[in-house]
Amino acid sequence: MKEIKPAARIAEVSEYYFSVKLKEIAQMNARGENVINLGIGSPDLPPSEITVETLAENARKADSHGYQPYIGIPELREAFAGWYGKWYSVELDPASEILPLIGSKEGVMHITLAFINEGDGVLVPDPGYPTYTSVSKLAGAKIYRYALDENRNWEPDFDALEKADANGEISLEKTRLMWCNYPNMPTGANASMELFEKLVAFGKKHNIIICHDNPYSFILNDKPMSILSVPGSREICIELNSMSKAHNMPGWRIGMLATNAQFLQWILRVKSNMDSGMFRPMQLAAVAALKAPREWYDGMNAVYAKRKALATAIMEEIGATVSGNQVGLFLWGKVESEAKEICDRILYQAKVFLTPGFIFGENGRKYVRISLCCNEEKLQQALDRIKAVKK
């Protein structure tokens, strides 16, 4: 029998860092080491009561368990449209410009397969969400990493991109997609209308689709923003959004994308061949969640603000410096030496898991990320453990 080998594309990607590390942490916990996990951005707070009640009520109905439309039920699309209108001041057509997704991470794959041919260029941020790179590699794309720098408030350097194109280091002509993410993960840099306008102009100039990933805009952020608020942006932009973070529903896998009707139809061709519609009671529960008042977001952010203070103390304890204007679900701190060495030492000595920034790109090597998805008691324990091993 001949040796069986995987597809060549598998050689281009490795197992997701957190998948590997969480298995190691599970083994440590099995040995009784009781690791405190400050790595994963999985909200530990529950969804609103009405969200859970709506799920339970509809799950009991005998006619709720069949296949659902690939484009989501009308009630959910209308709820997403209402949510965008209320909070982002963006008017969307629920029938043709909104596509519910089984998680926005899956949407990254749908978009990539809809627009990328083998050899096409994709611009991905460094540091940035690793999935942008791995999915692009699986599609056979050529990766062009663009640097984000703290001195530029973690925004793209468009002049540097133009220069790299002129020098032949990258080809903007062959580039089809540009991934961006504000409020930014992992750096916590916030969005601005000026930045969004520059992104839209850059996309139009070079005929590059701007893919904006927007799941963090309600976390510790007074003014949620959408790139689709820029006039004419829908011609060249796709925005992903999610219920995982702002509504405490990560395991529910409910996301969405918004764009022009033609882009949406092309993406739907991919999605309809990869998955089916979400469980109807979950969609109706999401409708309820999207109607949350300002008080819901304020209450959640009051909790995160207290956690952020403790996370800041942990950063100070490990010698990291933190900019004061970060928003989102994480805290990003700069260290003097390689962050991986620091994080490994803290994991094995203090039994606290922090995320080293190298997993987000070369420009993250001297940064550490702390998740705010851990209660104050655990954060205080983590701080105490780190202090203890330093003595």
C-alpha positions in Angstrom: 0.0 0.0 0.0 1.4 3.4 -0.9 1.8 6.1 1.7 -1.2 8.3 2.0 -0.4 12.0 2.1 -2.6 15.0 2.7 -3.3 17.7 0.1 -0.3 20.0 -0.6 -2.2 23.0 0.8 -2.0 21.5 4.3 1.7 22.0 4.3 1.0 25.8 4.0 -0.7 25.9 7.4 -0.2 24.6 10.9 -2.6 23.7 13.7 -4.0 26.9 15.2 -1.8 28.1 18.1 -4.6 28.1 20.6 -5.6 24.6 19.6 -2.1 23.3 20.4 -1.7 25.4 23.6 -5.0 24.5 25.0 -4.2 20.8 24.7 -1.0 21.4 26.7 -3.0 23.4 29.3 -5.5 20.5 29.6 -2.7 18.1 30.3 -1.3 20.5 32.9 -4.7 20.7 34.5 -5.1 16.9 34.5 -1.9 16.8 36.6 -3.6 19.2 39.1 -1.7 22.4 38.1 -4.8 24.5 37.8 -3.7 26.9 35.1 -5.5 30.3 34.9 -6.2 30.9 31.3 -5.9 34.6 30.2 -5.4 33.8 26.6 -8.7 33.1 24.8 -11.2 35.8 24.0 -14.3 33.7 24.9 -16.7 35.8 26.9 -17.5 34.1 30.2 -20.6 36.3 30.9 -24.0 34.9 29.8 -26.2 36.3 27.1 -29.2 38.4 28.2 -32.1 36.5 29.8 -34.5 37.3 27.0 -32.0 35.7 24.6 -31.9 32.4 26.5 -35.6 32.5 27.1 -36.4 33.0 23.4 -34.1 30.0 22.5 -35.8 27.7 25.0 -39.3 28.8 24.1 -38.8 28.2 20.4 -36.7 25.0 20.8 -39.8 23.4 22.5 -41.9 23.9 19.4 -42.4 20.8 17.2 -41.9 22.7 14.0 -38.6 24.4 14.9 -36.2 21.7 14.0 -36.1 21.6 10.2 -33.5 23.0 7.8 -33.5 26.7 7.5 -32.8 29.1 4.6 -29.1 29.6 3.6 -29.6 33.3 3.8 -31.1 33.2 7.3 -34.7 33.9 8.3 -36.1 37.3 7.4 -36.5 38.2 11.1 -32.8 37.9 11.7 -31.7 39.8 8.6 -34.2 42.6 9.6 -32.8 42.6 13.1 -29.3 43.0 11.9 -30.4 45.8 9.6 -32.1 47.5 12.6 -29.0 47.0 14.7 -26.8 48.6 12.1 -29.2 51.5 11.7 -29.5 52.2 15.4 -25.8 51.9 16.5 -23.8 52.5 13.4 -26.2 54.9 11.5 -25.8 52.6 8.5 -28.9 51.7 6.5 -28.8 48.2 4.9 -31.3 46.3 2.8 -32.0 43.2 4.8 -33.1 41.3 1.7 -30.0 41.9 -0.4 -27.1 43.4 1.7 -27.0 41.2 4.8 -26.0 37.6 5.0 -26.1 35.8 8.4 -23.2 33.4 9.0 -22.5 30.4 11.2 -19.8 32.5 12.9 -17.8 35.3 11.3 -14.6 33.2 11.3 -16.3 30.9 8.8 -17.1 34.1 6.8 -13.4 34.7 6.3 -13.3 31.4 4.4 -16.5 32.1 2.4 -15.2 35.5 1.3 -11.7 34.2 0.4 -13.1 31.3 -1.8 -15.5 33.7 -3.5 -12.9 36.2 -4.6 -9.4 34.5 -4.6 -7.9 32.6 -7.4 -4.6 30.7 -6.9 -1.8 33.2 -7.0 -3.9 36.3 -6.3 -2.5 38.7 -3.7 -4.1 39.3 -0.2 -3.0 42.0 2.1 -3.0 40.9 5.8 -2.1 43.0 8.8 1.0 42.3 10.9 0.1 41.9 13.8 -3.3 40.6 12.9 -5.8 37.7 13.3 -4.0 34.6 12.2 -7.0 33.2 10.3 -6.7 35.9 7.6 -3.3 34.4 6.7 -4.1 30.7 7.1 -7.3 30.9 5.1 -5.5 32.8 2.3 -2.8 30.2 2.2 -5.4 27.4 2.0 -6.8 29.2 -1.1 -3.4 29.4 -2.7 -3.1 33.2 -2.4 0.1 35.1 -2.2 0.4 36.8 1.2 1.4 40.4 1.4 1.9 41.4 5.0 1.5 45.1 5.8 3.0 46.4 9.0 1.1 47.9 11.8 3.2 50.0 14.1 2.5 51.5 17.5 4.0 54.8 16.4 1.3 55.1 13.8 -1.5 54.1 16.2 -1.5 50.6 14.5 -2.9 51.9 11.2 -1.7 50.9 7.8 1.0 53.0 6.1 -0.6 53.6 2.7 2.5 55.4 1.4 4.7 52.4 2.3 2.3 50.1 0.4 2.5 52.3 -2.6 6.3 52.4 -2.4 6.4 48.6 -2.0 4.3 48.2 -5.1 6.5 50.7 -7.1 9.6 48.7 -6.0 8.1 45.4 -7.0 8.0 44.0 -3.5 4.3 43.5 -3.8 1.8 43.8 -6.6 -1.3 45.9 -5.8 -2.6 45.1 -9.3 -2.7 41.4 -8.5 -4.1 42.0 -5.0 -7.8 41.1 -4.6 -8.5 41.5 -0.8 -7.2 43.6 2.1 -8.1 42.4 5.6 -8.4 45.0 8.4 -9.9 45.0 11.8 -10.9 48.1 13.9 -11.2 48.2 16.9 -8.1 46.3 16.3 -7.3 42.8 17.6 -4.7 42.3 19.1 -3.6 45.9 19.7 -6.8 47.6 20.9 -6.4 50.5 18.5 -9.7 52.2 17.8 -11.4 53.0 14.6 -11.7 56.5 13.1 -13.7 58.0 10.2 -10.4 59.3 8.7 -8.9 55.8 8.8 -12.0 54.3 7.2 -12.1 56.9 4.5 -8.4 56.2 3.7 -9.1 52.4 3.5 -12.1 52.9 1.1 -10.1 55.3 -1.1 -7.2 52.9 -1.2 -9.5 50.0 -2.2 -11.2 52.0 -4.9 -7.8 53.3 -6.3 -6.4 49.8 -6.7 -9.6 47.8 -7.2 -9.0 45.9 -3.9 -11.9 44.6 -1.8 -11.6 46.0 1.7 -12.7 43.3 4.2 -13.3 44.9 7.6 -13.8 42.6 10.6 -15.8 44.4 13.2 -16.6 42.2 16.3 -15.2 44.4 19.0 -16.8 47.8 18.4 -19.1 47.6 21.5 -16.4 46.5 24.0 -15.1 49.4 26.2 -15.9 51.7 23.3 -18.4 54.6 23.6 -18.9 55.0 19.8 -19.3 51.9 17.7 -18.3 52.6 14.1 -18.7 50.8 10.8 -16.6 51.2 7.6 -19.9 51.1 5.7 -20.7 54.6 7.1 -18.2 56.0 4.6 -20.2 57.2 1.5 -19.7 54.8 -1.4 -18.0 52.2 0.7 -20.4 49.4 -0.2 -19.0 49.4 -3.7 -15.7 48.0 -2.5 -16.1 46.9 1.1 -17.4 43.8 3.0 -17.9 44.1 6.7 -18.0 41.1 9.1 -19.7 41.3 12.4 -20.4 38.9 15.2 -22.6 38.2 18.2 -19.8 36.4 20.0 -18.3 39.3 21.9 -20.8 42.1 22.4 -23.7 39.7 23.2 -21.7 37.0 25.0 -22.6 34.3 22.5 -19.3 32.8 21.2 -20.4 29.2 21.3 -23.6 30.0 19.4 -21.7 30.7 16.2 -23.8 33.6 14.9 -22.3 36.2 12.7 -23.1 38.2 9.6 -21.6 40.1 6.8 -22.8 43.2 5.0 -21.9 44.4 1.5 -23.4 45.2 -1.9 -25.9 42.8 -3.4 -23.6 41.5 -6.1 -20.8 40.6 -3.7 -23.3 39.0 -1.4 -24.6 36.7 -4.1 -21.1 35.6 -5.0 -20.3 34.8 -1.4 -23.6 33.0 -1.1 -22.6 30.6 -3.9 -19.7 29.5 -1.7 -21.6 29.4 1.6 -24.6 27.5 0.3 -22.2 24.7 -0.7 -20.4 24.6 2.6 -23.0 24.8 5.3 -26.8 25.1 5.9 -29.0 27.5 7.7 -28.7 28.0 11.5 -31.1 26.4 14.0 -34.2 28.5 13.8 -34.6 29.0 17.6 -31.0 30.3 17.7 -31.8 32.8 15.0 -34.9 34.0 16.9 -32.8 34.3 20.1 -30.3 36.4 18.2 -33.1 38.7 17.1 -33.9 39.2 20.8 -30.3 39.8 21.7 -29.9 42.4 18.9 -32.7 44.5 20.6 -30.5 45.0 23.7 -30.7 48.6 25.1 -27.8 50.8 25.9 -28.0 49.6 29.5 -27.0 46.1 28.4 -23.8 47.3 26.8 -23.1 49.7 29.7 -23.5 46.9 32.3 -21.2 44.6 30.4 -18.6 47.3 30.0 -18.6 48.1 33.6 -17.5 44.6 34.3 -14.8 44.7 31.7 -13.5 48.0 33.0 -12.8 46.5 36.4 -11.1 43.5 34.7 -9.0 45.8 32.6 -7.6 47.5 35.7 -6.5 44.1 37.0 -5.1 43.1 33.6 -3.1 46.4 33.6 -1.7 45.5 37.0 -0.6 42.2 35.6 1.1 43.9 32.6 3.0 46.2 35.0 4.1 43.2 37.1 5.6 41.5 34.0 7.3 44.7 33.0 5.0 45.5 30.0 3.9 49.0 29.0 0.3 49.6 28.0 -1.1 52.5 26.0 -4.0 54.1 27.7 -6.5 54.4 24.8 -7.1 50.7 24.0 -10.6 49.4 23.5 -11.9 45.9 22.9 -11.8 42.6 24.7 -8.0 42.4 25.2 -5.1 44.3 26.7 -1.9 44.6 24.6 1.4 45.4 26.3 5.0 45.9 25.1 7.9 44.0 26.8 11.6 44.5 26.5 12.5 41.0 25.4 10.9 38.2 23.5 7.3 37.8 24.7 7.2 34.0 24.1 9.9 33.5 26.6 8.1 35.6 29.2 4.8 33.9 28.6 6.3 30.4 28.8 8.0 31.3 32.0 4.8 32.6 33.5 2.9 29.5 32.3 5.3 27.0 33.7 6.2 28.8 36.9 3.0 30.8 37.9 0.5 28.6 36.0 -1.0 31.5 34.2 -1.5 31.5 30.4 -0.8 34.8 28.6 -0.7 35.1 24.8 2.6 35.9 23.2 2.2 38.4 20.4 4.3 36.5 17.9 1.3 34.4 16.9 -0.2 37.6 15.4 2.9 38.3 13.3 6.5 39.4 13.4 5.5 42.9 14.6 4.0 41.3 17.7 7.1 39.5 19.0 7.7 42.0 21.8 4.1 42.2 22.9 1.8 40.2 25.3 -2.0 40.0 25.1 -4.3 39.4 28.1 -7.9 38.5 27.6 -10.5 40.2 29.8 -12.7 37.1 29.6 -11.9 36.0 33.1 -13.6 37.2 36.4 -11.9 39.5 38.8 -11.2 36.8 41.3 -9.2 34.8 38.8 -7.4 37.9 37.5 -6.4 38.7 41.1 -5.2 35.2 41.6 -3.2 35.4 38.4 -1.6 38.7 39.6 -0.8 37.2 43.0 0.8 34.1 41.4 3.0 36.2 39.1 4.0 38.4 42.1 4.9 35.2 44.1 7.2 33.7 41.5 9.1 37.0 41.1 10.1 37.0 44.7 
